[in-house]
Structure formats: C-alpha cells, structure tokens
C-alpha cells in the first residue's frame, strides 16, 4: 500500500507502483502456501494466472509440496468469465467457491476447467470454505491475495492469522480510494490487534509481517 494507506485508485484500476523486489516477495509468499485465494473482482480486474516461477516450483517440490499451489476463486454471484488467463494455464488445479446464483451457462463453461463448490446461501461461508480446503485438498497454509473485500470479510470472521504488508513510497490521496480493508466507510465490527513479527527496509520500501492477535490472545 501507499504511505497514506491506499492500495489502488478510486476506480480500482491496476496500479503498478511497487518495486521488482516487492513482486518477488509476493511470489515467494505465494509459493509457501498450499493454496492461494483470490476474489473474483480482483481476478477479473488484474487477470492474473496465480502461478509460480520454475525455481520456486523446484523449491516447493523439495519441501514435499505440489509444484504449484491450488488456485481458489471466491465469488458470491458466480458470474465468472471462463476466458480469463487463469483458466488458460494448467499450472495447478482450480477450485471455485460460489453460490447457486452462478448462472447455468457459466457452470457449463467452467466444466472441466475448475471444481465448483456451490452453496445454497446467498454468500460463500468462508470458514466452511477453509474447512473444505483442509479436509478435501489437504491445505494447511492458504495465502489470500485479495482483493480488499475478500480480505476484510476474512478478517471480520477471524480467519486471518498473519499479514504481509509492503509500504511503497507514494501518496495517492482521495477519500474514496480503497484501503487494505476496502472502500467501506464502516469500522470493522471490532478492532484487530496486530503484533509485528518482522520488518525489513529495502530501498524506499518497508516490508512488514504482522501476526493477527486473536481475541483469546
């Protein structure tokens, strides 16, 4: 995020304002996880594949992991474009958690490209999603790469235990530009305590790692 806490502009346009080191940091964090989570809006906007480089693939396999993390898409409405880049690159299995609001034509288009987990409720139960990932896909470490709406929802439900944050040397300004927890003007249901685990300064960027402190400490 920027020095003033913004993660993008008010129009949510992709903004490339961090260094190559930060991008490599992201890839290294992704490679440590058994699964990488992304909200559909962010996926559609950034059109990423969520893969890892060959050297990171080799490191994963040396640790006894699969060559690449499971790719998990979260979407309440399920209006997912099957032509997104993520579906064109067979680097790892794709799992989608959505609801029965997903249109029939989308379900048909995604057949063979992803495994669907559809709930009858209006929104995806994120805690249940993590339980399914643990039970059915042996996921022990999941990395949430955004967007801010998904991150906020997981934070509100106490489902985040660690935060990796890079502060970039820019100021965007603007009251409606989203922060780490989105563009909502509402406070979180309860304050979330963060405990610093690590801080590194590389160039003009600050790399922070926080443990999210649970209510029970």
C-alpha positions as YAML, in Angstrom:
chain: A
units: angstrom
residues:
- id: 1
  name: UNK
  ca: [0.00, 0.00, 0.00]
- id: 2
  name: UNK
  ca: [0.97, 3.66, -0.32]
- id: 3
  name: UNK
  ca: [2.22, 5.71, 2.62]
- id: 4
  name: UNK
  ca: [-1.33, 7.07, 3.03]
- id: 5
  name: UNK
  ca: [-2.82, 3.58, 3.11]
- id: 6
  name: UNK
  ca: [-4.21, 3.23, -0.43]
- id: 7
  name: UNK
  ca: [-3.92, 0.01, -2.39]
- id: 8
  name: UNK
  ca: [-5.20, 1.42, -5.69]
- id: 9
  name: UNK
  ca: [-7.08, 4.40, -7.14]
- id: 10
  name: UNK
  ca: [-10.74, 5.19, -6.57]
- id: 11
  name: UNK
  ca: [-11.55, 3.45, -9.89]
- id: 12
  name: UNK
  ca: [-9.76, 0.26, -8.78]
- id: 13
  name: UNK
  ca: [-7.55, 0.45, -11.83]
- id: 14
  name: UNK
  ca: [-4.45, -1.78, -11.79]
- id: 15
  name: UNK
  ca: [-1.60, 0.36, -10.47]
- id: 16
  name: UNK
  ca: [1.99, -0.85, -10.73]
- id: 17
  name: UNK
  ca: [3.63, 1.24, -8.02]
- id: 18
  name: UNK
  ca: [5.80, -1.28, -6.18]
- id: 19
  name: UNK
  ca: [9.30, -2.50, -6.95]
- id: 20
  name: UNK
  ca: [10.52, -5.71, -8.51]
- id: 21
  name: UNK
  ca: [11.59, -6.82, -5.02]
- id: 22
  name: UNK
  ca: [8.03, -6.47, -3.78]
- id: 23
  name: UNK
  ca: [6.71, -8.54, -6.68]
- id: 24
  name: UNK
  ca: [9.28, -11.24, -5.94]
- id: 25
  name: UNK
  ca: [8.26, -11.08, -2.27]
- id: 26
  name: UNK
  ca: [4.66, -11.73, -3.32]
- id: 27
  name: UNK
  ca: [5.68, -14.71, -5.43]
- id: 28
  name: UNK
  ca: [7.76, -16.16, -2.58]
- id: 29
  name: UNK
  ca: [4.84, -15.85, -0.18]
- id: 30
  name: UNK
  ca: [2.54, -17.46, -2.73]
- id: 31
  name: UNK
  ca: [4.97, -20.34, -3.20]
- id: 32
  name: UNK
  ca: [4.96, -21.11, 0.53]
- id: 33
  name: UNK
  ca: [1.21, -21.73, 0.52]
- id: 34
  name: UNK
  ca: [-0.72, -24.89, -0.28]
- id: 35
  name: UNK
  ca: [-3.49, -22.74, -1.78]
- id: 36
  name: UNK
  ca: [-3.81, -19.16, -2.98]
- id: 37
  name: UNK
  ca: [-7.17, -17.38, -2.60]
- id: 38
  name: UNK
  ca: [-8.46, -14.53, -4.73]
- id: 39
  name: UNK
  ca: [-11.79, -12.74, -5.01]
- id: 40
  name: UNK
  ca: [-13.43, -12.77, -8.42]
- id: 41
  name: UNK
  ca: [-13.50, -8.97, -8.80]
- id: 42
  name: UNK
  ca: [-9.75, -8.74, -8.25]
- id: 43
  name: UNK
  ca: [-9.13, -11.70, -10.54]
- id: 44
  name: UNK
  ca: [-11.20, -10.10, -13.30]
- id: 45
  name: UNK
  ca: [-9.51, -6.74, -12.89]
- id: 46
  name: UNK
  ca: [-5.91, -7.98, -12.75]
- id: 47
  name: UNK
  ca: [-6.41, -11.09, -14.92]
- id: 48
  name: UNK
  ca: [-3.60, -12.99, -13.18]
- id: 49
  name: UNK
  ca: [-2.71, -16.67, -13.55]
- id: 50
  name: UNK
  ca: [-1.54, -17.19, -9.94]
- id: 51
  name: UNK
  ca: [1.40, -19.35, -10.91]
- id: 52
  name: UNK
  ca: [4.96, -19.58, -9.57]
- id: 53
  name: UNK
  ca: [8.32, -19.46, -11.35]
- id: 54
  name: UNK
  ca: [10.33, -22.59, -12.13]
- id: 55
  name: UNK
  ca: [12.84, -22.02, -9.33]
- id: 56
  name: UNK
  ca: [10.01, -21.66, -6.81]
- id: 57
  name: UNK
  ca: [8.37, -24.80, -8.22]
- id: 58
  name: UNK
  ca: [11.59, -26.70, -7.57]
- id: 59
  name: UNK
  ca: [11.78, -25.35, -4.02]
- id: 60
  name: UNK
  ca: [8.18, -26.42, -3.38]
- id: 61
  name: UNK
  ca: [8.81, -29.95, -4.57]
- id: 62
  name: UNK
  ca: [11.95, -30.14, -2.44]
- id: 63
  name: UNK
  ca: [9.73, -29.32, 0.56]
- id: 64
  name: UNK
  ca: [7.33, -32.09, -0.40]
- id: 65
  name: UNK
  ca: [4.66, -29.75, -1.77]
- id: 66
  name: UNK
  ca: [2.91, -29.89, -5.13]
- id: 67
  name: UNK
  ca: [4.70, -28.00, -7.94]
- id: 68
  name: UNK
  ca: [2.27, -25.06, -7.59]
- id: 69
  name: UNK
  ca: [-0.38, -24.05, -5.04]
- id: 70
  name: UNK
  ca: [-4.05, -24.83, -5.51]
- id: 71
  name: UNK
  ca: [-5.79, -21.81, -7.07]
- id: 72
  name: UNK
  ca: [-9.01, -20.82, -5.32]
- id: 73
  name: UNK
  ca: [-11.53, -18.29, -6.65]
- id: 74
  name: UNK
  ca: [-14.23, -16.84, -4.38]
- id: 75
  name: UNK
  ca: [-17.37, -15.32, -5.93]
- id: 76
  name: UNK
  ca: [-20.79, -14.80, -4.38]
- id: 77
  name: UNK
  ca: [-22.61, -14.22, -7.69]
- id: 78
  name: UNK
  ca: [-20.52, -16.62, -9.75]
- id: 79
  name: UNK
  ca: [-20.51, -14.58, -12.96]
- id: 80
  name: UNK
  ca: [-17.03, -15.75, -13.88]
- id: 81
  name: UNK
  ca: [-15.54, -15.35, -17.35]
- id: 82
  name: UNK
  ca: [-14.16, -18.73, -18.42]
- id: 83
  name: UNK
  ca: [-11.75, -16.96, -20.81]
- id: 84
  name: UNK
  ca: [-9.69, -15.35, -18.04]
- id: 85
  name: UNK
  ca: [-5.99, -16.19, -18.13]
- id: 86
  name: UNK
  ca: [-6.20, -18.35, -15.05]
- id: 87
  name: UNK
  ca: [-8.26, -20.91, -16.98]
- id: 88
  name: UNK
  ca: [-5.84, -20.98, -19.91]
- id: 89
  name: UNK
  ca: [-2.80, -22.08, -17.91]
- id: 90
  name: UNK
  ca: [-2.82, -25.58, -16.43]
- id: 91
  name: UNK
  ca: [-0.29, -24.92, -13.70]
- id: 92
  name: UNK
  ca: [-2.43, -26.32, -10.88]
- id: 93
  name: UNK
  ca: [-5.98, -27.33, -10.03]
- id: 94
  name: UNK
  ca: [-8.59, -24.55, -9.82]
- id: 95
  name: UNK
  ca: [-11.35, -24.64, -7.21]
- id: 96
  name: UNK
  ca: [-14.24, -22.16, -7.18]
- id: 97
  name: UNK
  ca: [-16.35, -21.40, -4.13]
- id: 98
  name: UNK
  ca: [-19.59, -19.68, -5.08]
- id: 99
  name: UNK
  ca: [-23.34, -19.93, -4.61]
- id: 100
  name: UNK
  ca: [-26.23, -21.40, -6.56]
- id: 101
  name: UNK
  ca: [-26.67, -17.91, -8.01]
- id: 102
  name: UNK
  ca: [-23.97, -18.88, -10.51]
- id: 103
  name: UNK
  ca: [-25.69, -18.80, -13.94]
- id: 104
  name: UNK
  ca: [-26.19, -22.13, -15.72]
- id: 105
  name: UNK
  ca: [-24.17, -21.00, -18.75]
- id: 106
  name: UNK
  ca: [-21.22, -20.13, -16.53]
- id: 107
  name: UNK
  ca: [-21.38, -23.54, -14.88]
- id: 108
  name: UNK
  ca: [-21.32, -25.18, -18.29]
- id: 109
  name: UNK
  ca: [-18.41, -23.01, -19.49]
- id: 110
  name: UNK
  ca: [-16.37, -23.87, -16.41]
- id: 111
  name: UNK
  ca: [-16.97, -27.60, -16.68]
- id: 112
  name: UNK
  ca: [-13.64, -29.33, -16.99]
- id: 113
  name: UNK
  ca: [-11.74, -26.16, -16.08]
- id: 114
  name: UNK
  ca: [-12.49, -25.95, -12.36]
- id: 115
  name: UNK
  ca: [-14.09, -27.80, -9.47]
- id: 116
  name: UNK
  ca: [-17.19, -25.99, -8.23]
- id: 117
  name: UNK
  ca: [-18.37, -25.80, -4.63]
- id: 118
  name: UNK
  ca: [-21.77, -24.06, -4.67]
- id: 119
  name: UNK
  ca: [-23.73, -23.22, -1.56]
- id: 120
  name: UNK
  ca: [-27.45, -22.54, -1.25]
- id: 121
  name: UNK
  ca: [-26.82, -19.49, 0.93]
- id: 122
  name: UNK
  ca: [-26.53, -16.05, -0.61]
- id: 123
  name: UNK
  ca: [-22.85, -15.65, 0.23]
- id: 124
  name: UNK
  ca: [-19.92, -18.02, 0.48]
- id: 125
  name: UNK
  ca: [-19.30, -19.26, 4.01]
- id: 126
  name: UNK
  ca: [-15.59, -18.50, 4.28]
- id: 127
  name: UNK
  ca: [-14.99, -20.58, 7.40]
- id: 128
  name: UNK
  ca: [-16.64, -23.57, 5.74]
- id: 129
  name: UNK
  ca: [-14.55, -22.93, 2.63]
- id: 130
  name: UNK
  ca: [-11.37, -23.24, 4.68]
- id: 131
  name: UNK
  ca: [-12.67, -26.41, 6.32]
- id: 132
  name: UNK
  ca: [-13.32, -27.93, 2.89]
- id: 133
  name: UNK
  ca: [-9.87, -26.92, 1.68]
- id: 134
  name: UNK
  ca: [-8.31, -28.56, 4.72]
- id: 135
  name: UNK
  ca: [-10.44, -31.73, 4.55]
- id: 136
  name: UNK
  ca: [-10.63, -32.37, 0.81]
- id: 137
  name: UNK
  ca: [-7.48, -30.72, -0.53]
- id: 138
  name: UNK
  ca: [-5.08, -31.10, 2.42]
- id: 139
  name: UNK
  ca: [-4.48, -27.34, 2.59]
- id: 140
  name: UNK
  ca: [-2.65, -26.29, 5.73]
- id: 141
  name: UNK
  ca: [-1.46, -22.85, 4.66]
- id: 142
  name: UNK
  ca: [-3.60, -20.59, 2.49]
- id: 143
  name: UNK
  ca: [-2.48, -17.23, 1.11]
- id: 144
  name: UNK
  ca: [-5.16, -14.61, 0.45]
- id: 145
  name: UNK
  ca: [-4.03, -12.22, -2.28]
- id: 146
  name: UNK
  ca: [-7.12, -10.02, -2.19]
- id: 147
  name: UNK
  ca: [-8.96, -8.12, -3.07]
- id: 148
  name: UNK
  ca: [-9.81, -5.87, -0.17]
- id: 149
  name: UNK
  ca: [-13.43, -7.07, 0.05]
- id: 150
  name: UNK
  ca: [-12.38, -10.71, 0.49]
- id: 151
  name: UNK
  ca: [-9.61, -9.75, 2.91]
- id: 152
  name: UNK
  ca: [-11.99, -7.66, 5.00]
- id: 153
  name: UNK
  ca: [-14.58, -10.45, 5.12]
- id: 154
  name: UNK
  ca: [-11.98, -12.98, 6.24]
- id: 155
  name: UNK
  ca: [-10.66, -10.52, 8.81]
- id: 156
  name: UNK
  ca: [-14.17, -9.91, 10.18]
- id: 157
  name: UNK
  ca: [-14.64, -13.64, 10.64]
- id: 158
  name: UNK
  ca: [-11.30, -14.11, 12.38]
- id: 159
  name: UNK
  ca: [-9.84, -16.14, 9.53]
- id: 160
  name: UNK
  ca: [-6.57, -14.23, 9.06]
- id: 161
  name: UNK
  ca: [-3.62, -15.08, 11.28]
- id: 162
  name: UNK
  ca: [-0.78, -13.28, 9.50]
- id: 163
  name: UNK
  ca: [-0.44, -10.16, 7.37]
- id: 164
  name: UNK
  ca: [2.39, -9.39, 4.95]
- id: 165
  name: UNK
  ca: [2.37, -5.70, 4.11]
- id: 166
  name: UNK
  ca: [4.62, -3.61, 1.89]
- id: 167
  name: UNK
  ca: [4.59, 0.17, 2.26]
- id: 168
  name: UNK
  ca: [5.54, 1.87, -1.00]
- id: 169
  name: UNK
  ca: [6.88, 5.47, -1.19]
- id: 170
  name: UNK
  ca: [3.81, 7.10, -2.76]
- id: 171
  name: UNK
  ca: [0.83, 9.21, -1.73]
- id: 172
  name: UNK
  ca: [-2.43, 8.80, -3.66]
- id: 173
  name: UNK
  ca: [-4.90, 10.77, -1.55]
- id: 174
  name: UNK
  ca: [-8.66, 10.66, -2.07]
- id: 175
  name: UNK
  ca: [-11.34, 9.72, 0.41]
- id: 176
  name: UNK
  ca: [-12.88, 7.03, -1.82]
- id: 177
  name: UNK
  ca: [-9.69, 5.27, -2.91]
- id: 178
  name: UNK
  ca: [-9.73, 1.84, -1.20]
- id: 179
  name: UNK
  ca: [-7.51, 0.90, 1.68]
- id: 180
  name: UNK
  ca: [-6.40, -2.56, 2.74]
- id: 181
  name: UNK
  ca: [-9.92, -3.29, 4.01]
- id: 182
  name: UNK
  ca: [-11.74, -1.81, 1.02]
- id: 183
  name: UNK
  ca: [-13.70, 1.36, 0.39]
- id: 184
  name: UNK
  ca: [-16.30, 0.88, 3.11]
- id: 185
  name: UNK
  ca: [-16.69, 3.83, 5.49]
- id: 186
  name: UNK
  ca: [-17.78, 1.47, 8.26]
- id: 187
  name: UNK
  ca: [-15.44, 0.43, 11.04]
- id: 188
  name: UNK
  ca: [-14.63, -3.24, 11.45]
- id: 189
  name: UNK
  ca: [-17.00, -4.96, 13.92]
- id: 190
  name: UNK
  ca: [-14.11, -4.97, 16.37]
- id: 191
  name: UNK
  ca: [-10.58, -3.63, 16.32]
- id: 192
  name: UNK
  ca: [-7.98, -6.15, 15.20]
- id: 193
  name: UNK
  ca: [-4.71, -6.22, 17.11]
- id: 194
  name: UNK
  ca: [-1.55, -6.77, 15.07]
- id: 195
  name: UNK
  ca: [1.76, -7.89, 16.56]
- id: 196
  name: UNK
  ca: [4.87, -7.23, 14.50]
- id: 197
  name: UNK
  ca: [6.93, -10.30, 13.64]
- id: 198
  name: UNK
  ca: [9.38, -8.80, 11.18]
- id: 199
  name: UNK
  ca: [10.35, -5.53, 9.48]
- id: 200
  name: UNK
  ca: [12.79, -5.03, 6.63]
- id: 201
  name: UNK
  ca: [13.64, -1.91, 4.65]
- id: 202
  name: UNK
  ca: [14.84, -2.45, 1.09]
- id: 203
  name: UNK
  ca: [15.39, 0.69, -0.94]
- id: 204
  name: UNK
  ca: [12.47, 3.01, -0.30]
- id: 205
  name: UNK
  ca: [10.04, 0.23, 0.64]
- id: 206
  name: UNK
  ca: [9.23, -1.22, 4.05]
- id: 207
  name: UNK
  ca: [8.31, -4.91, 4.27]
- id: 208
  name: UNK
  ca: [6.25, -5.75, 7.35]
- id: 209
  name: UNK
  ca: [4.95, -9.02, 8.74]
- id: 210
  name: UNK
  ca: [2.29, -8.96, 11.46]
- id: 211
  name: UNK
  ca: [0.67, -11.70, 13.49]
- id: 212
  name: UNK
  ca: [-3.04, -11.11, 13.83]
- id: 213
  name: UNK
  ca: [-3.81, -11.40, 17.52]
- id: 214
  name: UNK
  ca: [-6.89, -13.47, 18.29]
- id: 215
  name: UNK
  ca: [-9.47, -12.39, 20.87]
- id: 216
  name: UNK
  ca: [-8.09, -15.06, 23.18]
- id: 217
  name: UNK
  ca: [-4.57, -13.74, 22.69]
...
